[in-house]
C-alpha cells in the first residue's frame, strides 16, 4: 500500500503504518490523520511529537498509555485522563497516535 503526499508516494503496510519512519513529516501526519478521521490540534501534535521523540531518541521506546498520560501531564500542567487521550485518538492513543506519528505498529499485547 501507499499514500500520496504532495507528489510523493509513501510506502505503508497493509494496516496503514509507514514502512520507513524517515519518510514522515507533518504533511504525511496530516494525510494519515485525515484517513483516520482526525483533525490535528496542538494536543495531538504534543502526543505525536512525544511518541516520535521516545522512539527516535530513546532506543525505539513505545511507551504504554499510563506513561504517556504522566508525561503529557508534565507538558500540559495537569495530568489528562485516559478518556482525554481517547478523545484525541479514539482507536487507542498509543496505537493510532503511533500510526499518525509515522512509527512502526506497537507489538505489545494490551497493557495500560
Chimera marker file (.cmm) of the C-alpha trace (Angstrom):
<marker_set name="trace">
<marker id="1" x="0.000" y="0.000" z="0.000" r="1" g="1" b="0" radius="0.5"/>
<marker id="2" x="0.996" y="3.631" z="-0.266" r="1" g="1" b="0" radius="0.5"/>
<marker id="3" x="-0.232" y="7.161" z="0.310" r="1" g="1" b="0" radius="0.5"/>
<marker id="4" x="0.320" y="10.211" z="-1.891" r="1" g="1" b="0" radius="0.5"/>
<marker id="5" x="1.535" y="13.358" z="-0.151" r="1" g="1" b="0" radius="0.5"/>
<marker id="6" x="2.454" y="16.475" z="-2.144" r="1" g="1" b="0" radius="0.5"/>
<marker id="7" x="3.621" y="14.494" z="-5.147" r="1" g="1" b="0" radius="0.5"/>
<marker id="8" x="5.477" y="11.868" z="-3.102" r="1" g="1" b="0" radius="0.5"/>
<marker id="9" x="4.476" y="8.235" z="-2.845" r="1" g="1" b="0" radius="0.5"/>
<marker id="10" x="4.998" y="6.967" z="0.705" r="1" g="1" b="0" radius="0.5"/>
<marker id="11" x="5.028" y="3.193" z="1.261" r="1" g="1" b="0" radius="0.5"/>
<marker id="12" x="2.777" y="1.868" z="4.020" r="1" g="1" b="0" radius="0.5"/>
<marker id="13" x="1.981" y="-1.514" z="5.473" r="1" g="1" b="0" radius="0.5"/>
<marker id="14" x="-1.365" y="-3.217" z="4.881" r="1" g="1" b="0" radius="0.5"/>
<marker id="15" x="-2.586" y="-1.616" z="8.117" r="1" g="1" b="0" radius="0.5"/>
<marker id="16" x="-1.514" y="1.919" z="7.130" r="1" g="1" b="0" radius="0.5"/>
<marker id="17" x="1.703" y="2.329" z="9.132" r="1" g="1" b="0" radius="0.5"/>
<marker id="18" x="4.702" y="3.817" z="7.339" r="1" g="1" b="0" radius="0.5"/>
<marker id="19" x="7.224" y="1.258" z="6.176" r="1" g="1" b="0" radius="0.5"/>
<marker id="20" x="10.041" y="3.739" z="6.875" r="1" g="1" b="0" radius="0.5"/>
<marker id="21" x="9.613" y="6.250" z="9.698" r="1" g="1" b="0" radius="0.5"/>
<marker id="22" x="12.168" y="8.510" z="7.974" r="1" g="1" b="0" radius="0.5"/>
<marker id="23" x="9.524" y="9.221" z="5.283" r="1" g="1" b="0" radius="0.5"/>
<marker id="24" x="7.443" y="11.045" z="7.893" r="1" g="1" b="0" radius="0.5"/>
<marker id="25" x="6.861" y="14.782" z="8.036" r="1" g="1" b="0" radius="0.5"/>
<marker id="26" x="3.953" y="16.913" z="9.222" r="1" g="1" b="0" radius="0.5"/>
<marker id="27" x="2.221" y="16.712" z="5.831" r="1" g="1" b="0" radius="0.5"/>
<marker id="28" x="2.388" y="12.913" z="5.997" r="1" g="1" b="0" radius="0.5"/>
<marker id="29" x="0.939" y="13.057" z="9.530" r="1" g="1" b="0" radius="0.5"/>
<marker id="30" x="-1.932" y="15.233" z="8.335" r="1" g="1" b="0" radius="0.5"/>
<marker id="31" x="-2.666" y="12.802" z="5.481" r="1" g="1" b="0" radius="0.5"/>
<marker id="32" x="-2.681" y="9.779" z="7.810" r="1" g="1" b="0" radius="0.5"/>
<marker id="33" x="-4.818" y="11.654" z="10.351" r="1" g="1" b="0" radius="0.5"/>
<marker id="34" x="-7.266" y="12.604" z="7.619" r="1" g="1" b="0" radius="0.5"/>
<marker id="35" x="-7.611" y="8.915" z="6.736" r="1" g="1" b="0" radius="0.5"/>
<marker id="36" x="-8.249" y="8.209" z="10.425" r="1" g="1" b="0" radius="0.5"/>
<marker id="37" x="-10.919" y="10.930" z="10.595" r="1" g="1" b="0" radius="0.5"/>
<marker id="38" x="-8.858" y="13.121" z="12.930" r="1" g="1" b="0" radius="0.5"/>
<marker id="39" x="-8.270" y="16.858" z="12.627" r="1" g="1" b="0" radius="0.5"/>
<marker id="40" x="-4.976" y="17.544" z="14.376" r="1" g="1" b="0" radius="0.5"/>
<marker id="41" x="-4.858" y="20.083" z="17.210" r="1" g="1" b="0" radius="0.5"/>
<marker id="42" x="-1.944" y="21.312" z="19.333" r="1" g="1" b="0" radius="0.5"/>
<marker id="43" x="-2.596" y="18.498" z="21.829" r="1" g="1" b="0" radius="0.5"/>
<marker id="44" x="-2.475" y="15.907" z="19.063" r="1" g="1" b="0" radius="0.5"/>
<marker id="45" x="0.874" y="17.341" z="17.950" r="1" g="1" b="0" radius="0.5"/>
<marker id="46" x="2.174" y="17.211" z="21.530" r="1" g="1" b="0" radius="0.5"/>
<marker id="47" x="1.405" y="13.486" z="21.705" r="1" g="1" b="0" radius="0.5"/>
<marker id="48" x="2.705" y="12.796" z="18.185" r="1" g="1" b="0" radius="0.5"/>
<marker id="49" x="5.979" y="14.639" z="18.778" r="1" g="1" b="0" radius="0.5"/>
<marker id="50" x="6.382" y="12.949" z="22.162" r="1" g="1" b="0" radius="0.5"/>
<marker id="51" x="5.881" y="9.483" z="20.634" r="1" g="1" b="0" radius="0.5"/>
<marker id="52" x="8.382" y="10.265" z="17.877" r="1" g="1" b="0" radius="0.5"/>
<marker id="53" x="10.939" y="11.577" z="20.350" r="1" g="1" b="0" radius="0.5"/>
<marker id="54" x="10.591" y="8.478" z="22.533" r="1" g="1" b="0" radius="0.5"/>
<marker id="55" x="11.037" y="6.175" z="19.556" r="1" g="1" b="0" radius="0.5"/>
<marker id="56" x="13.822" y="8.019" z="17.748" r="1" g="1" b="0" radius="0.5"/>
<marker id="57" x="15.821" y="9.347" z="20.715" r="1" g="1" b="0" radius="0.5"/>
<marker id="58" x="15.107" y="6.751" z="23.407" r="1" g="1" b="0" radius="0.5"/>
<marker id="59" x="16.027" y="3.372" z="21.954" r="1" g="1" b="0" radius="0.5"/>
<marker id="60" x="12.837" y="2.826" z="19.941" r="1" g="1" b="0" radius="0.5"/>
<marker id="61" x="10.743" y="3.104" z="23.100" r="1" g="1" b="0" radius="0.5"/>
<marker id="62" x="6.996" y="2.883" z="22.531" r="1" g="1" b="0" radius="0.5"/>
<marker id="63" x="5.535" y="3.965" z="25.883" r="1" g="1" b="0" radius="0.5"/>
<marker id="64" x="2.407" y="2.467" z="27.370" r="1" g="1" b="0" radius="0.5"/>
<marker id="65" x="-0.631" y="4.677" z="27.862" r="1" g="1" b="0" radius="0.5"/>
<marker id="66" x="-0.038" y="5.394" z="31.558" r="1" g="1" b="0" radius="0.5"/>
<marker id="67" x="3.457" y="6.711" z="30.760" r="1" g="1" b="0" radius="0.5"/>
<marker id="68" x="2.026" y="8.914" z="28.011" r="1" g="1" b="0" radius="0.5"/>
<marker id="69" x="-0.584" y="10.229" z="30.480" r="1" g="1" b="0" radius="0.5"/>
<marker id="70" x="2.096" y="11.038" z="33.047" r="1" g="1" b="0" radius="0.5"/>
<marker id="71" x="4.385" y="12.758" z="30.556" r="1" g="1" b="0" radius="0.5"/>
<marker id="72" x="1.562" y="14.731" z="28.906" r="1" g="1" b="0" radius="0.5"/>
<marker id="73" x="0.564" y="15.881" z="32.394" r="1" g="1" b="0" radius="0.5"/>
<marker id="74" x="4.040" y="17.341" z="32.839" r="1" g="1" b="0" radius="0.5"/>
<marker id="75" x="3.812" y="19.047" z="29.450" r="1" g="1" b="0" radius="0.5"/>
<marker id="76" x="0.249" y="20.314" z="29.824" r="1" g="1" b="0" radius="0.5"/>
<marker id="77" x="0.400" y="21.290" z="33.503" r="1" g="1" b="0" radius="0.5"/>
<marker id="78" x="-2.296" y="18.827" z="34.596" r="1" g="1" b="0" radius="0.5"/>
<marker id="79" x="-2.498" y="15.095" z="34.076" r="1" g="1" b="0" radius="0.5"/>
<marker id="80" x="-5.051" y="14.118" z="31.440" r="1" g="1" b="0" radius="0.5"/>
<marker id="81" x="-7.343" y="11.161" z="31.971" r="1" g="1" b="0" radius="0.5"/>
<marker id="82" x="-7.363" y="8.127" z="29.741" r="1" g="1" b="0" radius="0.5"/>
<marker id="83" x="-10.666" y="9.461" z="28.376" r="1" g="1" b="0" radius="0.5"/>
<marker id="84" x="-8.916" y="12.708" z="27.377" r="1" g="1" b="0" radius="0.5"/>
<marker id="85" x="-6.383" y="10.800" z="25.263" r="1" g="1" b="0" radius="0.5"/>
<marker id="86" x="-9.095" y="8.640" z="23.711" r="1" g="1" b="0" radius="0.5"/>
<marker id="87" x="-10.927" y="11.803" z="22.668" r="1" g="1" b="0" radius="0.5"/>
<marker id="88" x="-7.781" y="12.739" z="20.746" r="1" g="1" b="0" radius="0.5"/>
<marker id="89" x="-7.123" y="9.236" z="19.376" r="1" g="1" b="0" radius="0.5"/>
<marker id="90" x="-10.352" y="7.174" z="19.597" r="1" g="1" b="0" radius="0.5"/>
<marker id="91" x="-8.770" y="3.925" z="18.386" r="1" g="1" b="0" radius="0.5"/>
<marker id="92" x="-6.134" y="3.903" z="21.170" r="1" g="1" b="0" radius="0.5"/>
<marker id="93" x="-3.682" y="6.728" z="21.802" r="1" g="1" b="0" radius="0.5"/>
<marker id="94" x="-0.568" y="4.594" z="21.665" r="1" g="1" b="0" radius="0.5"/>
<marker id="95" x="-1.666" y="2.754" z="18.512" r="1" g="1" b="0" radius="0.5"/>
<marker id="96" x="-3.446" y="5.408" z="16.471" r="1" g="1" b="0" radius="0.5"/>
<marker id="97" x="-1.057" y="8.093" z="17.713" r="1" g="1" b="0" radius="0.5"/>
<marker id="98" x="1.888" y="5.928" z="16.717" r="1" g="1" b="0" radius="0.5"/>
<marker id="99" x="0.420" y="5.439" z="13.229" r="1" g="1" b="0" radius="0.5"/>
<marker id="100" x="-0.018" y="9.189" z="12.710" r="1" g="1" b="0" radius="0.5"/>
<marker id="101" x="3.486" y="9.750" z="14.116" r="1" g="1" b="0" radius="0.5"/>
<marker id="102" x="4.821" y="7.549" z="11.317" r="1" g="1" b="0" radius="0.5"/>
<marker id="103" x="6.216" y="4.904" z="13.646" r="1" g="1" b="0" radius="0.5"/>
<marker id="104" x="6.003" y="1.098" z="13.479" r="1" g="1" b="0" radius="0.5"/>
<marker id="105" x="2.928" y="-0.603" z="14.888" r="1" g="1" b="0" radius="0.5"/>
<marker id="106" x="3.065" y="-1.305" z="18.612" r="1" g="1" b="0" radius="0.5"/>
<marker id="107" x="3.740" y="-5.016" z="19.081" r="1" g="1" b="0" radius="0.5"/>
<marker id="108" x="2.950" y="-5.466" z="22.772" r="1" g="1" b="0" radius="0.5"/>
<marker id="109" x="-0.315" y="-7.039" z="23.879" r="1" g="1" b="0" radius="0.5"/>
<marker id="110" x="-2.795" y="-4.739" z="25.590" r="1" g="1" b="0" radius="0.5"/>
<marker id="111" x="-1.371" y="-3.021" z="28.610" r="1" g="1" b="0" radius="0.5"/>
<marker id="112" x="-2.330" y="0.174" z="30.316" r="1" g="1" b="0" radius="0.5"/>
<link id1="1" id2="2" r="1" g="1" b="0" radius="0.2"/>
<link id1="2" id2="3" r="1" g="1" b="0" radius="0.2"/>
<link id1="3" id2="4" r="1" g="1" b="0" radius="0.2"/>
<link id1="4" id2="5" r="1" g="1" b="0" radius="0.2"/>
<link id1="5" id2="6" r="1" g="1" b="0" radius="0.2"/>
<link id1="6" id2="7" r="1" g="1" b="0" radius="0.2"/>
<link id1="7" id2="8" r="1" g="1" b="0" radius="0.2"/>
<link id1="8" id2="9" r="1" g="1" b="0" radius="0.2"/>
<link id1="9" id2="10" r="1" g="1" b="0" radius="0.2"/>
<link id1="10" id2="11" r="1" g="1" b="0" radius="0.2"/>
<link id1="11" id2="12" r="1" g="1" b="0" radius="0.2"/>
<link id1="12" id2="13" r="1" g="1" b="0" radius="0.2"/>
<link id1="13" id2="14" r="1" g="1" b="0" radius="0.2"/>
<link id1="14" id2="15" r="1" g="1" b="0" radius="0.2"/>
<link id1="15" id2="16" r="1" g="1" b="0" radius="0.2"/>
<link id1="16" id2="17" r="1" g="1" b="0" radius="0.2"/>
<link id1="17" id2="18" r="1" g="1" b="0" radius="0.2"/>
<link id1="18" id2="19" r="1" g="1" b="0" radius="0.2"/>
<link id1="19" id2="20" r="1" g="1" b="0" radius="0.2"/>
<link id1="20" id2="21" r="1" g="1" b="0" radius="0.2"/>
<link id1="21" id2="22" r="1" g="1" b="0" radius="0.2"/>
<link id1="22" id2="23" r="1" g="1" b="0" radius="0.2"/>
<link id1="23" id2="24" r="1" g="1" b="0" radius="0.2"/>
<link id1="24" id2="25" r="1" g="1" b="0" radius="0.2"/>
<link id1="25" id2="26" r="1" g="1" b="0" radius="0.2"/>
<link id1="26" id2="27" r="1" g="1" b="0" radius="0.2"/>
<link id1="27" id2="28" r="1" g="1" b="0" radius="0.2"/>
<link id1="28" id2="29" r="1" g="1" b="0" radius="0.2"/>
<link id1="29" id2="30" r="1" g="1" b="0" radius="0.2"/>
<link id1="30" id2="31" r="1" g="1" b="0" radius="0.2"/>
<link id1="31" id2="32" r="1" g="1" b="0" radius="0.2"/>
<link id1="32" id2="33" r="1" g="1" b="0" radius="0.2"/>
<link id1="33" id2="34" r="1" g="1" b="0" radius="0.2"/>
<link id1="34" id2="35" r="1" g="1" b="0" radius="0.2"/>
<link id1="35" id2="36" r="1" g="1" b="0" radius="0.2"/>
<link id1="36" id2="37" r="1" g="1" b="0" radius="0.2"/>
<link id1="37" id2="38" r="1" g="1" b="0" radius="0.2"/>
<link id1="38" id2="39" r="1" g="1" b="0" radius="0.2"/>
<link id1="39" id2="40" r="1" g="1" b="0" radius="0.2"/>
<link id1="40" id2="41" r="1" g="1" b="0" radius="0.2"/>
<link id1="41" id2="42" r="1" g="1" b="0" radius="0.2"/>
<link id1="42" id2="43" r="1" g="1" b="0" radius="0.2"/>
<link id1="43" id2="44" r="1" g="1" b="0" radius="0.2"/>
<link id1="44" id2="45" r="1" g="1" b="0" radius="0.2"/>
<link id1="45" id2="46" r="1" g="1" b="0" radius="0.2"/>
<link id1="46" id2="47" r="1" g="1" b="0" radius="0.2"/>
<link id1="47" id2="48" r="1" g="1" b="0" radius="0.2"/>
<link id1="48" id2="49" r="1" g="1" b="0" radius="0.2"/>
<link id1="49" id2="50" r="1" g="1" b="0" radius="0.2"/>
<link id1="50" id2="51" r="1" g="1" b="0" radius="0.2"/>
<link id1="51" id2="52" r="1" g="1" b="0" radius="0.2"/>
<link id1="52" id2="53" r="1" g="1" b="0" radius="0.2"/>
<link id1="53" id2="54" r="1" g="1" b="0" radius="0.2"/>
<link id1="54" id2="55" r="1" g="1" b="0" radius="0.2"/>
<link id1="55" id2="56" r="1" g="1" b="0" radius="0.2"/>
<link id1="56" id2="57" r="1" g="1" b="0" radius="0.2"/>
<link id1="57" id2="58" r="1" g="1" b="0" radius="0.2"/>
<link id1="58" id2="59" r="1" g="1" b="0" radius="0.2"/>
<link id1="59" id2="60" r="1" g="1" b="0" radius="0.2"/>
<link id1="60" id2="61" r="1" g="1" b="0" radius="0.2"/>
<link id1="61" id2="62" r="1" g="1" b="0" radius="0.2"/>
<link id1="62" id2="63" r="1" g="1" b="0" radius="0.2"/>
<link id1="63" id2="64" r="1" g="1" b="0" radius="0.2"/>
<link id1="64" id2="65" r="1" g="1" b="0" radius="0.2"/>
<link id1="65" id2="66" r="1" g="1" b="0" radius="0.2"/>
<link id1="66" id2="67" r="1" g="1" b="0" radius="0.2"/>
<link id1="67" id2="68" r="1" g="1" b="0" radius="0.2"/>
<link id1="68" id2="69" r="1" g="1" b="0" radius="0.2"/>
<link id1="69" id2="70" r="1" g="1" b="0" radius="0.2"/>
<link id1="70" id2="71" r="1" g="1" b="0" radius="0.2"/>
<link id1="71" id2="72" r="1" g="1" b="0" radius="0.2"/>
<link id1="72" id2="73" r="1" g="1" b="0" radius="0.2"/>
<link id1="73" id2="74" r="1" g="1" b="0" radius="0.2"/>
<link id1="74" id2="75" r="1" g="1" b="0" radius="0.2"/>
<link id1="75" id2="76" r="1" g="1" b="0" radius="0.2"/>
<link id1="76" id2="77" r="1" g="1" b="0" radius="0.2"/>
<link id1="77" id2="78" r="1" g="1" b="0" radius="0.2"/>
<link id1="78" id2="79" r="1" g="1" b="0" radius="0.2"/>
<link id1="79" id2="80" r="1" g="1" b="0" radius="0.2"/>
<link id1="80" id2="81" r="1" g="1" b="0" radius="0.2"/>
<link id1="81" id2="82" r="1" g="1" b="0" radius="0.2"/>
<link id1="82" id2="83" r="1" g="1" b="0" radius="0.2"/>
<link id1="83" id2="84" r="1" g="1" b="0" radius="0.2"/>
<link id1="84" id2="85" r="1" g="1" b="0" radius="0.2"/>
<link id1="85" id2="86" r="1" g="1" b="0" radius="0.2"/>
<link id1="86" id2="87" r="1" g="1" b="0" radius="0.2"/>
<link id1="87" id2="88" r="1" g="1" b="0" radius="0.2"/>
<link id1="88" id2="89" r="1" g="1" b="0" radius="0.2"/>
<link id1="89" id2="90" r="1" g="1" b="0" radius="0.2"/>
<link id1="90" id2="91" r="1" g="1" b="0" radius="0.2"/>
<link id1="91" id2="92" r="1" g="1" b="0" radius="0.2"/>
<link id1="92" id2="93" r="1" g="1" b="0" radius="0.2"/>
<link id1="93" id2="94" r="1" g="1" b="0" radius="0.2"/>
<link id1="94" id2="95" r="1" g="1" b="0" radius="0.2"/>
<link id1="95" id2="96" r="1" g="1" b="0" radius="0.2"/>
<link id1="96" id2="97" r="1" g="1" b="0" radius="0.2"/>
<link id1="97" id2="98" r="1" g="1" b="0" radius="0.2"/>
<link id1="98" id2="99" r="1" g="1" b="0" radius="0.2"/>
<link id1="99" id2="100" r="1" g="1" b="0" radius="0.2"/>
<link id1="100" id2="101" r="1" g="1" b="0" radius="0.2"/>
<link id1="101" id2="102" r="1" g="1" b="0" radius="0.2"/>
<link id1="102" id2="103" r="1" g="1" b="0" radius="0.2"/>
<link id1="103" id2="104" r="1" g="1" b="0" radius="0.2"/>
<link id1="104" id2="105" r="1" g="1" b="0" radius="0.2"/>
<link id1="105" id2="106" r="1" g="1" b="0" radius="0.2"/>
<link id1="106" id2="107" r="1" g="1" b="0" radius="0.2"/>
<link id1="107" id2="108" r="1" g="1" b="0" radius="0.2"/>
<link id1="108" id2="109" r="1" g="1" b="0" radius="0.2"/>
<link id1="109" id2="110" r="1" g="1" b="0" radius="0.2"/>
<link id1="110" id2="111" r="1" g="1" b="0" radius="0.2"/>
<link id1="111" id2="112" r="1" g="1" b="0" radius="0.2"/>
</marker_set>
